[in-house]
Amino acid sequence: MPGTRRIDTQVGIVGGGPAGLMLSHLLATAGIDSVVVDNRTHETIRTTHRAGILEHGSVSMLVDSRASDRVLTAGHKHEGIDLRFGGESHRIDFTDLVGEAVWLYPQNEVFTDLADARSRDGGDVRFGVSDTSVSDLTGSPRISFTDADGVTTEVRAHILVGADGSQGITKWAIPQDHRTDHFTAYPYAWFGILCEAPPSAEELIYAHSEHGFALISQRDERIQRMYFQCSPDEDASAWSEDRIWAELQKRVDGPDGFKLRQGRIFDKTVLKFRSYVCEPLRYGNLFLAGDAGHTVPPTGAKGLNLAFADVRVLFEGIESWASNGSRDLLDRYSERALDRVWRAQHFSYWMTSMLHSRSDATSFDHKRQLGELSSVVTSRHGSAYLAEAYTGWPNR
């Protein structure tokens, strides 16, 4: 096209969030060229507050690949969680049960580390582009966009990766008759806050109550993240601080007198969630990774970790293709990645349905949930299943 800037690369990546940047970083360590584009600005992604529980495998990816080891110094190692129900807390000891732990490290900090690593290593990452489209997916894929400098640009690649999230364009570029969209919605959402307060607990508290679910999380010594179950159409602006704190407190109340440590609330949002899987995660030379191919409710802390697991498998396939010309691992990418995706879907659905209260729940439903929670915390095998799934299954 006249006036179009052309860039040739081995791998074109749509999406400059943690998944896209991690893949680009890993490819660079293997000498494989890539170009990353994202319609969001660097600042927009950096300042988007999202939770961050990293499995041990995700931490290892950051540290072992030399993307960053800041997670080890700025993050917080958690060796368990509390399941709280009936007004009492029951600790699930990850280290004792499965010999692993997780790290509390916000997703925007993961992005910052990876963006810095790509900049440090001279990576071609373009934020703030517009008019992005993809084409020729079964041949030599192309990404067309207007760069931040206003120049129409076309990236021609051998492999195209869609890491552009659940609202991105790449998965919708797959013809409908070549994909199956597996989907389920939930009748509840999370009301999330960020507040200026000391931590209320050393580890995360997942609370089930007759009033609904609550998650008591942390960020650091002075900023905390908390959630409570709400209606998907809840208006966050209609809630005063006093009302929010009263709602959170009644969901964790119990005979032990547990009290939340309160402070100024400076961010309120309603987080809707669903479960979705696009199958397969591949069409021609397009490969989907992370939220572009699947989403999970946040209850099981699987979103970013699944994205990194996808990236690990996809990198292996691309590296094999680039080094010896074999497409065997690439051709099996979807099958290999989906094995973990569906296990994570089950775990996330299980945690969500076990802890949340439906508006149409009967007394039987409530008592059944309490029986299920009791079965988990009183059985070492039940606790070990939760611990293994939460901290991340062994890599396959």
C-alpha positions in Angstrom: 0.0 0.0 0.0 1.4 3.5 -0.9 2.7 5.3 2.1 2.6 2.2 4.3 5.6 1.4 6.5 6.4 -2.3 6.3 8.1 -4.4 9.1 9.1 -8.0 8.6 9.5 -10.2 11.7 9.3 -13.8 12.7 6.5 -13.4 15.3 3.9 -10.6 15.4 2.1 -10.2 18.8 -1.2 -8.3 19.2 -1.4 -7.3 22.9 1.3 -5.7 25.1 0.1 -6.8 28.4 2.0 -9.4 30.6 1.2 -12.3 28.3 2.4 -10.6 25.1 5.5 -9.1 26.7 6.5 -12.3 28.4 6.3 -14.2 25.1 8.3 -11.4 23.4 10.9 -11.5 26.1 11.3 -15.3 26.0 11.5 -15.2 22.2 14.3 -12.7 22.4 16.3 -14.9 24.8 16.2 -17.5 22.0 17.2 -15.1 19.3 13.7 -14.9 17.7 12.5 -11.5 16.5 9.1 -10.2 17.4 7.0 -7.1 17.2 4.4 -6.3 19.8 1.5 -3.8 19.3 -1.2 -2.6 21.7 -3.9 0.1 21.3 -3.5 1.0 25.0 -0.7 3.4 26.1 2.0 2.2 28.4 0.6 4.5 31.2 -2.9 3.1 30.8 -1.7 -0.5 31.3 0.6 0.5 34.1 -2.0 2.3 36.1 -4.8 -0.3 35.7 -5.2 -1.9 39.1 -5.7 -5.7 39.0 -5.2 -8.3 41.5 -2.0 -10.4 41.4 -1.5 -13.9 42.9 1.4 -15.6 41.1 1.8 -19.3 41.2 5.3 -20.6 41.8 5.7 -21.4 38.1 4.9 -17.8 37.1 7.4 -16.5 39.6 10.0 -18.8 38.2 9.3 -17.6 34.6 10.0 -14.0 35.7 13.1 -14.8 37.6 14.7 -17.6 35.6 14.2 -15.8 32.3 15.9 -12.7 33.9 12.9 -10.6 33.1 12.9 -9.4 36.7 13.5 -10.6 40.2 11.6 -7.7 41.8 8.8 -10.1 42.7 11.1 -11.6 45.3 11.8 -8.3 47.0 8.7 -6.3 46.4 6.2 -9.2 46.4 4.9 -11.0 49.4 5.2 -14.8 49.7 2.0 -16.5 51.0 2.2 -20.1 52.2 -1.5 -20.5 52.6 -5.0 -19.0 52.6 -7.9 -18.9 55.1 -11.3 -20.3 54.3 -13.7 -18.6 56.6 -17.2 -19.9 57.1 -19.6 -20.1 60.0 -17.7 -17.2 61.5 -14.5 -19.2 61.9 -11.2 -19.3 59.9 -9.6 -22.5 58.7 -6.1 -22.2 57.2 -5.1 -24.1 54.1 -1.3 -24.6 54.6 0.1 -24.8 51.0 3.7 -25.5 52.1 2.7 -28.4 54.4 0.2 -29.9 52.0 2.1 -29.6 48.6 5.4 -28.0 49.4 4.7 -24.8 47.4 3.6 -21.2 47.9 2.2 -18.2 45.9 3.3 -14.6 45.7 1.1 -11.6 46.1 2.4 -9.2 43.4 -0.1 -6.9 41.5 -0.5 -7.5 37.8 0.5 -3.9 36.9 3.8 -4.5 38.6 4.3 -7.6 36.5 3.6 -5.5 33.4 6.1 -2.8 34.6 8.8 -5.4 35.0 8.3 -6.9 31.6 8.0 -3.6 29.8 11.2 -2.5 31.4 12.9 -5.7 30.4 11.8 -5.3 26.7 13.0 -1.7 26.7 16.3 -2.8 28.3 16.8 -5.4 25.7 15.8 -3.3 22.7 12.5 -5.0 22.0 10.1 -3.6 19.4 7.0 -2.8 21.5 4.5 -0.3 20.2 1.9 1.1 22.6 -0.9 3.5 21.7 -1.5 2.2 18.1 -4.9 2.5 16.5 -7.0 0.9 13.7 -5.5 -2.5 14.3 -6.5 -5.4 12.1 -5.2 -8.8 11.2 -5.3 -10.8 8.0 -3.9 -13.7 6.0 -4.1 -15.9 9.1 -3.6 -19.2 7.2 -0.7 -17.9 5.1 1.8 -15.2 6.1 -0.1 -13.2 8.8 -0.2 -9.4 8.8 -1.0 -6.9 11.4 -2.1 -3.5 10.1 -2.3 -0.4 12.3 -1.7 3.3 12.6 1.4 3.8 14.8 1.5 6.3 17.6 3.4 8.6 15.2 0.5 8.6 12.8 2.1 6.4 10.1 0.1 3.5 8.6 2.2 0.4 9.4 2.0 -3.3 8.3 3.8 -6.0 10.2 4.4 -9.2 8.2 5.2 -12.3 10.3 5.4 -16.1 10.0 3.5 -16.6 13.3 0.8 -14.3 14.7 -0.1 -14.4 18.4 -3.3 -13.0 19.8 -2.6 -11.9 23.4 -5.0 -8.9 23.3 -7.4 -9.9 26.0 -11.1 -10.8 26.2 -12.1 -7.6 24.3 -9.5 -7.9 21.6 -9.8 -8.5 17.9 -7.8 -11.6 17.3 -10.2 -14.4 18.4 -13.0 -12.8 16.4 -10.8 -13.0 13.3 -11.2 -16.8 13.4 -14.2 -17.8 11.3 -17.2 -18.9 13.3 -17.2 -22.3 11.7 -13.6 -22.9 12.8 -14.1 -22.3 16.5 -16.3 -23.3 19.4 -17.2 -20.7 22.0 -17.7 -22.3 25.4 -19.3 -19.9 27.8 -21.1 -19.6 31.1 -22.2 -16.5 33.0 -22.5 -16.0 36.7 -25.4 -14.3 38.5 -23.1 -12.2 40.7 -20.1 -9.9 40.5 -17.5 -8.5 42.8 -17.5 -5.0 44.4 -13.9 -4.2 44.7 -12.2 -1.4 46.7 -8.7 -0.1 47.2 -8.1 1.5 50.6 -5.5 3.2 52.7 -5.1 0.8 55.6 -2.8 -1.7 57.2 -3.4 -5.3 56.3 -6.3 -7.0 58.1 -4.6 -10.4 57.8 -1.3 -11.8 56.8 -2.8 -14.0 54.1 -5.9 -13.9 51.9 -9.2 -14.7 53.5 -12.0 -16.3 51.4 -15.1 -15.8 53.4 -18.5 -17.5 52.9 -21.4 -16.2 54.9 -25.2 -16.0 54.8 -24.8 -12.4 53.5 -22.6 -13.5 50.6 -18.9 -13.9 49.7 -16.0 -11.6 50.6 -12.3 -11.7 49.8 -9.9 -9.9 52.1 -6.7 -9.4 50.2 -3.6 -7.2 50.5 -1.4 -5.0 48.4 1.3 -3.8 50.7 1.8 -2.3 54.2 -0.5 0.7 53.5 -2.8 -0.2 50.6 -5.3 -3.0 50.6 -7.6 -4.7 48.1 -10.9 -6.2 49.2 -14.0 -7.5 47.5 -17.5 -8.5 48.3 -20.1 -10.3 46.2 -22.7 -8.1 44.6 -25.2 -7.9 41.8 -23.7 -7.5 38.3 -25.7 -4.3 37.8 -24.6 -2.8 41.1 -23.8 1.0 41.0 -20.5 1.5 42.8 -21.0 5.2 43.1 -24.1 4.7 45.2 -22.2 3.2 48.0 -20.8 5.3 50.8 -17.6 4.3 52.7 -19.5 3.6 55.8 -21.9 1.3 53.9 -19.0 -0.5 52.2 -17.2 -1.2 55.5 -20.4 -2.4 57.2 -21.1 -4.8 54.3 -17.5 -6.2 54.3 -17.5 -6.5 58.1 -20.7 -8.4 58.4 -19.4 -11.0 55.9 -16.4 -11.8 58.1 -18.0 -11.4 61.5 -17.7 -14.4 63.9 -17.3 -15.4 67.5 -13.5 -14.8 67.3 -14.2 -11.1 67.0 -12.3 -10.6 63.8 -12.3 -7.0 62.7 -11.2 -5.4 59.4 -8.7 -2.6 59.6 -10.4 0.3 57.9 -9.1 3.4 56.0 -9.9 5.8 53.3 -11.4 4.1 50.2 -9.9 5.7 47.0 -11.1 3.3 44.3 -14.4 1.5 43.8 -15.4 -0.8 41.0 -17.8 -3.6 40.1 -16.0 -6.5 38.4 -18.3 -8.7 36.3 -16.9 -12.2 35.4 -17.6 -15.2 33.4 -16.1 -18.4 32.2 -15.1 -18.6 28.5 -13.0 -20.9 26.3 -12.3 -20.6 22.6 -11.5 -24.0 21.2 -9.2 -24.6 19.5 -6.7 -21.9 20.5 -5.2 -21.9 17.0 -6.4 -21.1 13.5 -3.8 -21.4 10.7 -0.8 -19.4 11.9 -2.7 -17.5 14.5 -2.3 -18.7 18.1 -4.3 -17.3 21.1 -2.9 -16.9 24.5 -4.3 -15.7 27.8 -7.6 -13.9 28.0 -7.8 -13.7 24.3 -8.6 -17.4 24.3 -10.1 -18.0 27.7 -11.3 -16.2 30.9 -12.1 -17.5 34.4 -13.7 -15.9 37.4 -11.1 -14.4 39.7 -12.0 -16.7 42.7 -9.3 -19.2 41.9 -6.5 -16.6 41.0 -5.9 -18.3 37.7 -6.1 -15.5 35.0 -2.6 -14.2 34.7 -1.1 -17.6 35.7 -3.0 -19.3 32.8 -1.8 -16.7 30.4 1.8 -17.4 31.5 1.2 -21.1 31.2 0.0 -20.6 27.6 3.0 -18.5 26.8 5.3 -21.2 28.2 3.8 -23.9 25.9 3.6 -21.5 22.9 7.2 -20.5 23.3 8.3 -24.1 23.3 6.5 -24.6 20.0 7.8 -21.4 18.3 11.4 -22.1 19.5 11.3 -25.7 18.1 10.0 -24.3 14.8 12.6 -21.6 14.6 15.5 -23.8 15.5 14.9 -27.0 13.5 11.9 -26.2 11.3 9.6 -28.7 13.1 6.0 -27.6 13.6 5.1 -30.6 15.8 5.0 -28.7 19.1 3.3 -25.7 17.4 0.6 -28.0 15.9 -0.1 -29.4 19.4 -0.1 -26.0 21.1 -3.9 -25.8 21.5 -4.2 -29.4 22.8 -1.4 -29.0 25.3 -2.6 -25.6 26.6 -6.2 -26.5 26.8 -5.4 -29.4 29.1 -4.4 -26.9 31.8 -7.1 -24.4 30.8 -9.9 -26.9 31.5 -8.5 -27.9 34.8 -8.3 -24.3 35.8 -11.9 -23.7 34.6 -13.0 -26.6 36.8 -11.1 -25.3 39.8 -12.3 -21.7 39.4 -15.9 -22.8 38.9 -15.7 -25.0 42.0 -14.2 -22.3 44.2 -16.8 -19.8 42.9 -19.8 -22.0 43.4 -18.6 -23.2 46.8 -18.1 -19.7 48.2 -20.8 -17.5 46.6 -24.5 -17.3 47.5 -27.2 -17.3 44.9 -30.1 -15.0 45.3 -32.5 -18.0 44.8 -30.5 -20.3 47.3 -32.6 -22.4 49.7 -31.6 -23.4 53.2 -30.6 -26.7 51.7 -28.2 -24.9 49.3 -26.6 -23.0 52.2 -26.2 -26.0 54.4 -24.8 -28.0 51.5 -22.1 -25.4 50.9 -21.2 -25.5 54.6 -20.9 -29.2 54.3 -18.7 -28.9 51.3 -16.4 -26.4 53.0 -16.2 -28.5 56.1 -15.2 -31.5 53.9 -12.4 -29.5 52.4 -10.9 -28.3 55.6 -11.3 -31.5 57.6 -9.8 -33.7 54.9 -6.1 -33.6 54.2 -6.8 -34.9 50.7 -9.5 -32.2 50.1 -7.2 -29.5 51.4 -4.3 -30.8 49.3 -6.4 -30.6 46.1 -7.2 -27.0 46.8 -3.6 -26.3 47.6 -2.2 -28.0 44.5 -4.7 -26.3 42.2 -4.2 -22.8 43.8 -0.4 -22.9 43.8 -0.3 -24.3 40.2 -0.2 -27.9 39.0 3.2 -29.4 37.9 4.1 -28.4 34.4 3.4 -30.9 31.7 
